[in-house]
Amino acid sequence: MAVYYVVITALAGSGYLLTEKKKQSQKATAIYLAVAFGSLVLLASFRYAIGFDYFAYRDIYEMSAQMSFRDIFHTHWYEPLYHFICRIFAMNGIPYQVFLACISCFVLAAAMWFISHYSKIPWMGVYFYITLQFLAYDMNLIRQSMALCFFMFAYPYLIKRKIVPYTLLMLAGGYIHNSLWFVYPLYFLLLVKFTKKTAAAFMALAVSGYIWFDDLFQVIQPFLPLKYASYQGSYYWNASGMVYVVPSLLYLILTCLHQSSITCVSLRCIYLNSAFYNFLISLFLTRHFILERFAVYPFVISLAAIPDMINGYKEMAGKENAAEEKAIIENAAEKKAIKKVWNRIAGGIKKCQTFQSARIQFLLFGALSFLFAAARGFHHVYPYISLLQKSSSVPIP
């Protein structure tokens, strides 16, 4: 476990010093994200036998190496793209461990791109990428992680309401892992502005779906890809404990508390709804944990939402301070104005305190989420096992 704590501390500390403590610059941010990328690629590439599906993916890689492109398309027509990639790498004599390193480069490059463009506080984006289990997800569920990259690439088109490029990216990513297609409606659902009536109706629908999920599944089962239809009655159909809902509930509560710091109405709606949908899907895990793969898509928006909410308080305080200085200059000679200016200064101090409070709350949330995941052995990536410890590792049956 020590390697995780060292990486988290080093990247969070250096990021704070380089991009926030000192005057932030694009160059400093770019250097920091490059260092973070290299560190996480090294960590992910040097792993061995961690992640429940480590050896399963090795078997898939070796199997795809023996197949022709025609055979792959015939056998895996619903998700051929990942197998095509395996085949191309294998054709060039690239071993599985190097293949994993290349996939890690792609996934983490996508993550750093997303953080650089949409995280107002980049070092926090990196911190939450690790502590909220996106890195663990990447080291276990390779195909799902690659599909998640396409969702991140599609995110700017979701914000700008450009449905054609959004659709093309979601379609392409779905050929790596079909779960991406199931969350296509997020394009519409994330911008829904709930009223009390619509929220009550949606909750009633969700409760009904939760209670009668198995019956509803029987209805839609004939229309699902074969692999999803076959999950019923399997190991993946087991229920998760209610304790696994706690992190998503805490995130939803924090988002509700701090979403007012976002001035852009559409972004505020996206952040709040993504937290709500993540919680809702997590709640359904207490029926069947296979649904976990769908929760990660709205949850990845947290890498933008959390820093944006924290930064919103900072910007509000900055605007207040600027107004105060102007008021002091213009009204210093007026006794009545002094009291008014003092009240505005007090308001600015309060906003600064809110900024610090929000930052501490979210940082603690990230730390507690990581400790909870490590204690529960999320994705079987805790503790870390490197290639140097290969002899002490055994395949997971």
PyMOL commands that set and color helices and strands:
alter all, ss='L'
color gray80, all
select helices_A, chain A and resi 2-21+26-45+54-65+69-75+80-91+96-118+122-131+134-140+142-159+163-174+179-182+186-189+196-211+213-223+226-229+235-237+242-261+265-284+289-299+302-331+335-376+378-380+387-392
alter helices_A, ss='H'
color red, helices_A
deselect
rebuild
show_as cartoon
